[in-house]
Amino acid sequence: MPAASTDDAGVPGHMLIDDRFTAVAAKFFAMFRRKSQGGGALAVYLHGEPVLDIWAGWADSDRRWRADSMALSYSTGKGVTATVAHRLIERGVLDLDAPVADYWPEFAAQGKGGITIREVLNHRAGLQRTRGLVADSNDLLDHDAVAAAMAASAPDPLRLRASGYHGLTFGTLVAEIAQRATGRDFTDLVRSELREPLGDNDFWFGVPADQRQRLARLAPRLGIARVPFDALIAPFASVKVMNSARSAVYDGWADMTLGMRPYDAMMPGWNGVFTARAIAKMYGGIANDGVVGGRRLLRPETTHRIAEMRPNSRYDYVLGAPPHFALGYHRAIVGTRLTRQALGHFGIGGSGGIANPGLGLGIGFVTNHLGNHAMSLGDARLPFLAALTERAARAAIGDPAADTLDDTRVAS
């Protein structure tokens, strides 16, 4: 297995490919052969140690993807934000079953006094709405303004029946709770609860000017069959079943995310910027009883609680589908399967992270090429790579199930 050297900033000087994962690396490289395919990075941790750290393609039209390239990864940041919360929960700074209002008194307005931190992490707070939430749309990138508006809002009554995916507001809720409980800025909490324990600086909610040369430019415009994302749901505004979904995204959001404005903001539900290495390391710790690279991120009892993925809801009234959310993460799609054995968080466009505690496996994938030719909202690259990675990990321990995993029907 080749060892990865690092420069003075701790960035690998060359790629790492464990011999047992060469098939995974080959499939990854095939995804970024042409400039039109953009670029990306893949990292894998097995039993707390790195086994893959690779990158390919283009960060911009005139710039190759490098070892330190990073990309805005949309909802991948929800899992990162949840991990900060679990660090606080295991130390008793937060109580999962305590009302949010115990830490954030203003939150009790409009009948929300009984909503707990567990319900927030399970997307059952009923505060997914962003359309009309604030008077000036520019304030939708202002954490304080959005948090105050949600505290003053009435919850969606559908929350009592099912989960309702908080696509743009989840991170703001969790970050504000954490700030109220600690008296510290959330970006400072990310430093102390993730960057320092993991020894990796690349967890960003808002990117400093001196780091922006590392950003990969996102493309294409978010949509399906070239129809813009915002326009897709606008015609359904009067349909009751679609109203909650439409209210969760505001006009202009999708196009705005492709520009530079998100890098000035702190919106932890969707504007996280990461390297694949950082995401894989975090999920590698979750998958390995809380330890990764010889460092402890979480206690074993915390990772076991996360891995339980206890039933939360049969369907989601925002997504109109039955994804399984629990404590800030969701069940992962591996190959063609929504599996109980793996968890994590995907982001719109294709980036994401996965932990498989049964195999001690953590995976991180980031890309600047959003989706595929049919739609840019997402695709099967990460599920496909996760299935291959799981197969390689099983083969490494001599598990006969390695030959029966269903990943062959997933297109790259």
Helices and strands as residue ranges (DSSP letters): E 16-17, G 19-21, H 22-30, G 35-37, E 39-46, E 49-60, E 63-64, E 71-72, H 76-90, G 100-102, G 105-111, H 117-121, G 137-141, H 143-151, G 157-160, H 170-182, H 186-190, I 191-195, H 196-198, E 203-205, G 209-214, E 223-224, E 227-228, H 229-233, G 234-236, H 240-247, H 253-256, G 261-264, E 272-274, H 276-286, E 291-292, E 295-296, H 300-308, E 325-326, E 329-334, E 337-346, E 352-356, E 361-367, H 381-396, G 400-403
